[in-house]
Amino acid sequence: MRCREPRIIDMALLAMSTGKATIDESLYLIADRQDHQKHFLAALTSSDILLSNIRRTPGHLQLMLGELLARQRLTRDFRDLCSALNLAPSRNYMLKGRASAVLKQMMRGVNVGARDLALLFFDNVGFKVLGRQASYDQWILINIVIIPESSLKAAGFYKDDEPDNQ
């Protein structure tokens, strides 16, 4: 996508690093052209890092690298270094994003009818954190299940004498 529709900053950084003012897709999208691809990817990475200084949120590169660092169970110090170098989002941003998603879901709410069955399941879940700063991370897992009145009637829980269409 960035080969076919480059940003101006991508073009400028590529031109400054290679001396070429155009992007030749045949050099960057073929598997055996690593020498050309590394220049192109270095320019794109540099432009993402520069643009992340003016954005309020991390770009695609930072989010992807942040997710990769979290999955690889690297030390917190290394992840903080990548964040300080603007290669990955900060710990606060990652936690804030997850918390925002949960809050949005909670604000939408759950519609429960008068005759619906609401079940609440919860448990304390703990994880062992590996690495130099080993610890134990605890969370409370909550699952809300709403069984609507129509399903309860179909299962035979409500036996109304009057039909529903009145």
Order of alpha helices (4+ residues) and beta strands (2+ residues): alpha-alpha-alpha-alpha-alpha-alpha-beta-beta-alpha
